[in-house]
């Protein structure tokens, strides 16, 4: 099978013709990890003795706690869809939707179109790209991105639907935005608050501590309450750019989606187009970008994602000016095994989807040449 080449040219043309301005006071984190917990109201978590770790994150000395943040509806699945796509996609229950893949805009597709990376990590997902309804304590109803998997319009590749076991130890290799879904025992759905609190500390504290000194952000929220507080849920931001404190502005899941989109000047999915960003909790303000050329000041070859991969991965790069571009794949013996790009390209951000299904497992290298710029990175095909 020939390698798949995908540059999202229509989106790049739009970028080249459009003047963008960032929303006021929004940072651009290098990485964002969003964790979604289950079925508990604000006062069941904040100030309670069963979630000591979450309450540390919510403290004035560490994070930003939103005291008037609400889920959109009941039950669970529509809330995940609202948060991920600004719409419930006609889904009003927890049954597996019958008309997937959906074709509407969604956070994952927006990021990929803009040559950023996205990944969802679901605990107990049986394998990368699985569309199972249940497996062990995994429940598809809590995994919104799977509903756009492999769609021809606004779809996401199966390679970004990953089990939690794929969450990297090297946090610098995380996607731009990743969503973490604990299983039913660890998200407070079937298990206890204390169990979920411990799971969060054991699995995400390393990233949270790293984020505080690496321009990155951690977000914790809940899909819904248990019909006890009018759907008010605890939502917390922790990161190097977060202004600590409590914030009482009325917010919901759609405000959070709009914030994530505006941080990276993405399109607006569903009702997020009519919503507003969360702007009051940041230590920094962002200078408006007056021209797309100011966003690309250097040649850069990104680390492929995911890595290791099977069978496909994404290679991204940036060109600060027009050049003859060559992007080749080599095996460990230095033999050229694939030519992904060999043509003149204008300034911009590019993404190449490489499919290694015809190659054996092993270490490979990809090299980008553009004018005087040259860089080589390693990728690992693991079948």
N, C-alpha and C positions, 0 to 999 in steps of 0.2 A: 504493500500500500504506500503510495507516495505521500511524503510529509504534507500535512495540511498547513496552508499559508493563509493567514487572516490578518489584515492590517486595519480594519475598521476605517477605511478611507472616507466614507461619508461624514463620520464624526470629526475626523481631522480637518476636512474641508470646512466644516462649520466652525471649528476652532480658529482656523486661519482667517476667517472673515468676520469674527465676532469680537467685540470688546467686552471683557468680563470685569466685574468688580466683586471682590469678596464681600460677604456680609460682615458688617462691623463687628470687631472684637471677637472674631473666631480664629483660633489657631489652626495650624495644619500639623497634627501629630504624625510622626513617622509610622506609628502603629496604633490601632485601636482594637481592644478586645472587649466585646459585649457579652456578658453572661445573663441569661434569663432564667429566673427561678419561678416557682409555681404556687399559685393558689393561697397566698397569705396576704392579709391586709397590713397596712403600715404599722399600726400599733402592736401587731403580733410580733413584729421584728424589731422595730426601733424602741429602745428602752427596755426590751425584754431580756431576761437572763439566759434564754436558750440560744441566742446568737451572739456570743461575745465578740467573735472575729468581725462579723458584719458591723457591729456597733463601733468597733475600733475604726473601721474604714469610714464610718459616718461621722466620726468625731470632728469637732471644729479644728483640731490640730492636724488632720490628715486629708479629709475629703470635703466634697460639696454634697450636702444632703438636700434633696428637694422634698419639701414637706407638704406640697399640694399637687402631687403628681398622680394622675389617674390612668388606669387602663381604659380601653374604649368600650368593651362589651363583655359578654359571657357567651359561650364557654371559652376554653383555651385557644383552640385553633384559629378562630377569627382574629384574636388579639395578635398572634404571631404574624399573621398575614398583614394586618394593619401596620405593624411595626416595620415589616420588611418591604412592603409595597404600597403603603398608603391606601389600601383598600382591602376588603375582606374577600374579593374575587367571587362574591356570591355565596361564600361558604358561611353557614350559620351554625354548624355543629362540628363534632370531632371526628366525623367519618372521613375516610380517604376520599378526596375529591375525584369525581368521575371524568372530568374534562381536562385533565392535564396532558401535556404541559401547558401552563398558562402562557399568554403572549404579551402581557402588559409589562410596563416598566417595573423594575425592582432594583433594590440596592446592589445586589451582586452584579447584574448586567450593566448597571450604570458605571460601576467601578471598572469593570473589564473594558467597556467601550472607551473609557477615558484613559486606558492603559495603566490602570492601577490594578492591584491584586485583591482578591476576595477569597475567603474560605469559611465554610461552616464545619464545626467540630461537634459531633454528637456522640455522647458516651453510649457504648454498646451498639452503635451502628455496625452491622456485621462485616462490611467491607466497603472500600471506596466506591462511591456511586450507587450504593444499594438503594432500592426504592421499596424495601420491605415495609409493611405496615407496622409490624412489631418484631422485636428480636431481643431475647432476654428482657432487660428492663428499658429498652429503647422504644419510643413511640413516635411514629412518623408525624402525628398530629402536632408535635412540638418542633418540627423541622420544616420551616416554611420554604427554604430555597429549593428543596427537592421537587417542588411543584412546578419549577421552571427548567428542570434538568433536561438538557439536550433538545430544548425547543428551538425551532427555526427562527423565531422572532423573540428577542430579548431573553434568549435561553442562556443557561450557564452549563459549562461542561461537567460531566460526571466526576472529573478529577478534583473538583473543589468541594465535593460532598464527602467529607472524611470522618472517620471515627476519631474519638478523643485521643486514642492511642497514637495518632499522628501528630498531636500537638508538639511542636519542637522544643527541645531543651535550649537551643540557641535562639533566643527571642528576636535577634536581628533578622532572622529568616522568616518571621511571621508575615502574613499578608498585610496590606494596608489596613483592611478591616477584617476581623475574624469574629464570628459569633459562636459562642460555646453553649451547648445545651447539655446539662447533666441528665443522667437517666432518671427514671421515675422514683428510684430510691434515694437519689442524691439531690433532687431539686425541690424537695418538700412536698411532692405530690403524694407519694406513698410512704416515704420515710419521714423522719422527724425533722424539726427545725434544727436541732443540734447536729444531727447527722449531716445535713446539707451545709451547715456552717463549717463543720470540720472538713468536709470534702472541698469546699471552696478554699479554705486555708491551705490544705495539703496540695491542691492542684494549681492554684492561681497566685498564691502569695509570692512565689519567685518572680513571676512576671510583674506583679504589682510593684514590688520593691525595685525592680529593674526599670519600670516605666517612669518612676519618679526622677530618674537621672538620665533618661534617654529620650526625651521629647515624645513620650508615648502616653496613652490614656487607657484607663480601665473604667468600664461602666457596668454597674449592676442594676438590674430592674426585675420586676415580676410581671408575669403575663396578666394576672388578675387577682382579686381578693376572693374570699369565700363568702361573698354576699353579706359581709359584716360591716363594711365601712364605705359603702357607696362606690366601691372599686378604687379606693385610694391605696396606692402601693408605694413601697420604699424604692427610691431610685438614688444612686450614689455615683459620683464621678471621683476618681483618684488619678492623679498624674502630675507631671512636672509643670503643666500650664494651668492647673486648677487653683482657683482662689478659694481657700478653705472657708467653710461657713454653712449656714442654713439659708435656703432660698424658698420663699413662700409664693412665688408666681404660679398661677394655675397653668399646669402643663399636662400633656398626655403623650402616648406613644408616637403620635404623628409629629409632634414637636421634636421628639428625639430623632426620628427619621430625617426631618428637614434639616436638623443640625448637622447630622453626618453628611448629608448631601452638600450643604453649603460650605462645609470645611474644605471640600475638594472641587467646588464649582461644578457639581454634577447637575444633571437634569432633575426634575422633581416628579416623583412617582405618585400617582393618584392624588389624594387629598393633601399631600404635603405641599403641593403648589399653592394651596390656600392657607397654609399654616405659617408659623414663624419659628425662627431658630432660638435656641437657648443661648443667650449672649452675656448674661450677667455674672457668670461664674469663672471668668478667665483672667489670668494675670497679665495677659498680653493682648495687644490689639494688632490687627493685621493691616499693613499698608495696602491700599487698593492696587491691583495690577491693571495698568492702563492698556497693555498690549500683550498679546500672547507671546510675542518674541522675547519679552522680558522674563518669561517663565522658563525658557530653555536657553541657558547661558553656556552650556558645556556639553561635550559628547559624553555619554555615559552608557555602559552596558550593565544591566541589572542581573542579579542572581536569578536563575530560572526558578519557577514555582509551579507545582510543588517539586521538591527535590529531597529524597529519591522520588521517582515517578514511575507509573506503569498504567497505560502505555504512552500517555501524552503529558506534555508540560508546556509552560508558557515562557518564552524568552522576550524580554522587553528592553528597549534601548531608546536613547534620545540623541537627536542630531541638532546641533546649534546652528548649522547652516547646510545648504545643499551640498551633497557629495555623492560620489560613486560608493555604494555600500555593498560590502560582501560579508555574508554571515554563513559560516561553514560549521559542520559537525565533524569531529575527528574521533577515531577510536584511540585506545591507550597506546597503540603502536604508531600513531601519527598518520594513519591512513584516512583520507577524506571519505566519509560515508554518506554525507548529505550536503547539498547546496540549498540553503533556505532563501537567501537573497543574493542577487548579483545584478544590481541596476542602480541608476541615479535616483536618489530620493530627496525631496525638499526638507527643510527644517521641520521638526515635529517629533512627536512621541509615537513609537511603533510597538506592535505586539505580534509575535510570531508563535503560532501553535505548532509544536513539533510532535509528531507521532512516531514512536520508536517500536511499533508493533512488529516490524520485520527484522529488528536487530536483537541480538542476544543480550541477556543481562550483563551489566558491567559498567565500568567507568568510561565516560566519554568527555570530550571537551568541545566547547563552542567558542569560535573566534569571530570578533567583529572588527572589520577594517573600514574606515571612512576617512579618506584623505590621509593625514599624518597620524590619525588616532588608531590605536590597535589595543585590544584587550581580549584576554582569554579567561574563561571560567569553566569550572568542572561541573558535570551533571552525572547523576547516578541512576541508571535504568535498572530497576529491581523487579523482576518478574517472579 
